[in-house]
Amino acid sequence: MSADVASADPAIGKVHRRPIGALDVVRYVAAVLIVIFTLMPILFVITGGFKTNGQLNVNAAALPNPWILDNYVYVGSSPLFWRFLLNSILVSAGCTILTMVLGAMTAYALSRYRFRGRETIYSLFTIGLLFPLSVAVLPVYLQLHALHLLDSALGVIIPQVAFSMPITVIILRPFMAAIPGELQDAAEIDGASKLTFFWRILLPLSRPALVTVAVLAFITSWNSYLLPLLVFNDQNHFTLPIGVAAFQTQFNQDTVKVLAFTSLSVIPALLFFLALERQIVGGLTGSVKG
């Protein structure tokens, strides 16, 4: 018994089928295995929150029996969890908005205008990909201390925006450069200024790329641990990643509550990513083609 793979012929509108070969089977099996290995840790954490510590100690890999909601109810009724959640939303939203605004303006200048040093500036953004935040922790901390930005949301947002700019510009620049120059010429003939063209024409056309950089900036900021750990000393300012660590320290003997807290902390970022998944692929594809 043989299986077929369908492929469409756009010229005649017919669908041709070819037999599934060994290479296709290997690809499908590899894809399934990747999905399983990716989802297993997530499912373990989520289902672990529905167990008791006794169930977890007896068989950590088994499904809960019975399913218990007490851990999630406890975390959901904790004022600390909601404080950490609001702090994470504030920091991640601020980082995302600033990254989109500054990245879009920078990419616009580097893609639509010719000036001396343009490629050198773009190369500097490319080189910036080689330097993660962890490499510059000490100078960043000293600079934030000098600017009195410790224990402040801006002390986390500003460095995160700076380190998000390289990938943002690299994605947006080719996408904006691929938009025909004739479109801008026609807009200027109709009386549109360069700012009007940027705001009303270029940005809407660059929406897939903007969504991509927004999701990348949001998730990177949401998952950031090292920078908030250095900046925040007051627990009232903690974001969820360091809130999870603080909660784990407090409930180090109650593993199932820690698993429930961890599960609830990743849900907002996961939903944000899933809601915009299709546009992320379109933005990355457009930037590669550009």
PENOR-V727738 format. One record per helix or strand of 3 or more residues. SS is the DSSP state (H for helix, E for strand). FROM is the first residue (numbers start at 1). TO is the last residue. If there is no record, write none. Layout:
[[SS:FROM:TO] [SS:FROM:TO]]
//
This chain:
[[E:4:9] [E:14:19] [H:22:48] [H:53:58] [H:70:76] [H:79:112] [H:118:128] [H:133:146] [H:153:177] [H:181:189] [H:194:205] [H:207:223] [H:226:231] [H:235:237] [H:240:250] [H:255:275] [H:277:289]]
//
